[in-house]
Amino acid sequence: TFPTGAGAIPMCSVPDIGRKVVSILNNPETINTEQGVVGAFHTGQEIADLFSKSLGTPVVFNAVEVAAYAAFGFPGAADLANMFRFMVSFKPTHRDVASTQKCLDGKLDTLEEWIETNKAAFQ
């Protein structure tokens, strides 16, 4: 359940972020420049479908309005609602999959790989 509607959110693995930082620090031309990192953009439905495929059980994506998500009452709900609103509402500045792939020699971790590696935690 996310307040993203049909919008796609940027995703990136922690190891890919670290490898991107190392590539920036190893290249004097990129130091003191604005750099982004993103491995993929996925909709809530795509995320649910990847979990369903890996786990072999239906996973349902529930799109809710930002205000409804903010009112869920758990700590940070309003902050997360605003984060999701930002992710789907604004142009992804400095977040380009191709530039991230170029810095990481074309190999990015995928959400599907992550789910497969960690699926025991979801069963």
Buried (B, 14 or more C-beta within 10 A) or exposed (E): EBBBBEBBBBBBBEEBBEBBEEBBEEEEEBEEEEBBBBBBBBBBBBBBBBBBEBBEEEBEBEBBEBEEBBEBEEEEBBEBBBEBBEBBEEEBEEBBBEBBBEBBEEEBBBBBEBBEEEEEEEE
